[in-house]
Amino acid sequence: MRILYLSANKIKKIEGLDALKDISILYLDNNQITEIKGLRNLSCLSALYLNDNMITNVEEIKYLPKHCVIFLRDNPIQKKVLKKFTYTTNCFL
């Protein structure tokens, strides 16, 4: 299990993680991220913490592993309806 903590770093865009394919848990909470992008190559990802960001776009969530649990508490996306997402990725608002 490989864990990467990037919490509370004022990150605005997810980038530069393509080579880190073995990450299983990624903490990106408490940043300034607006969309879930730049994670397509993380095939071992089992938990993604994105709480307390500024996420309004989750379209790329469909490219994450189906077993990945995603935490999105305290993001603007909570106000949008997620009914259009029919895949089995677990998402906690």
C-alpha positions as CSV (number, residue, x, y, z in Angstrom):
1,M,0.0,0.0,0.0
2,R,1.3,3.4,-1.0
3,I,-0.1,6.5,0.5
4,L,0.5,10.1,-0.7
5,Y,-0.5,13.1,1.5
6,L,-1.0,16.3,-0.4
7,S,-3.5,17.8,1.9
8,A,-3.6,21.6,2.7
9,N,-1.1,22.6,0.0
10,K,-3.2,25.2,-1.9
11,I,-3.2,22.9,-4.9
12,K,-5.5,24.2,-7.7
13,K,-4.9,21.5,-10.3
14,I,-4.2,17.8,-10.1
15,E,-1.1,17.2,-12.2
16,G,2.3,15.4,-12.2
17,L,1.0,12.1,-10.7
18,D,1.1,10.0,-13.9
19,A,4.3,8.2,-13.0
20,L,3.0,7.3,-9.5
21,K,0.9,4.4,-10.6
22,D,1.2,2.4,-7.4
23,I,-0.6,4.9,-5.2
24,S,-3.4,3.2,-3.4
25,I,-4.6,6.1,-1.1
26,L,-4.3,9.8,-2.2
27,Y,-5.1,12.7,0.2
28,L,-5.9,15.9,-1.7
29,D,-8.3,17.3,0.8
30,N,-8.3,20.9,2.0
31,N,-6.9,22.4,-1.3
32,Q,-8.4,24.6,-4.1
33,I,-9.0,21.9,-6.7
34,T,-12.0,22.5,-9.0
35,E,-12.1,19.3,-11.0
36,I,-11.1,15.7,-10.9
37,K,-8.5,15.4,-13.7
38,G,-5.0,14.0,-13.9
39,L,-5.7,10.7,-12.2
40,R,-6.4,8.3,-15.1
41,N,-3.2,6.3,-14.7
42,L,-3.6,5.6,-11.0
43,S,-5.0,2.0,-11.5
44,C,-4.2,1.0,-8.0
45,L,-6.1,3.8,-6.4
46,S,-8.6,2.6,-3.7
47,A,-9.3,5.8,-1.8
48,L,-9.3,9.4,-3.0
49,Y,-9.8,12.2,-0.4
50,L,-11.0,15.4,-2.0
51,N,-13.0,16.9,0.9
52,D,-12.9,20.6,1.4
53,N,-12.0,21.7,-2.1
54,M,-13.8,23.7,-4.8
55,I,-14.8,20.8,-7.0
56,T,-17.6,21.5,-9.5
57,N,-16.7,19.0,-12.2
58,V,-16.5,15.2,-11.7
59,E,-16.8,14.0,-15.3
60,E,-13.4,12.3,-15.1
61,I,-14.5,10.2,-12.1
62,K,-15.5,7.5,-14.6
63,Y,-11.8,6.9,-15.4
64,L,-10.9,6.0,-11.8
65,P,-10.8,2.3,-10.8
66,K,-14.3,0.9,-10.1
67,H,-13.3,-0.1,-6.5
68,C,-12.0,3.4,-5.7
69,V,-13.9,5.2,-2.8
70,I,-14.0,9.0,-3.4
71,F,-14.7,11.5,-0.6
72,L,-16.1,14.8,-1.8
73,R,-17.6,16.4,1.4
74,D,-17.7,20.2,1.5
75,N,-17.4,20.8,-2.2
76,P,-19.7,22.9,-4.5
77,I,-20.5,19.7,-6.4
78,Q,-22.7,18.7,-3.4
79,K,-25.3,21.1,-4.8
80,K,-25.4,19.5,-8.2
81,V,-27.3,16.3,-9.0
82,L,-25.2,13.3,-9.5
83,K,-27.9,11.1,-11.1
84,K,-26.2,11.1,-14.5
85,F,-23.3,9.0,-13.2
86,T,-24.3,5.4,-13.5
87,Y,-21.0,3.6,-13.0
88,T,-20.2,1.8,-9.7
89,T,-17.5,4.0,-8.3
90,N,-18.3,4.8,-4.6
91,C,-18.7,8.5,-4.0
92,F,-19.3,10.0,-0.6
93,L,-20.7,13.5,-0.5
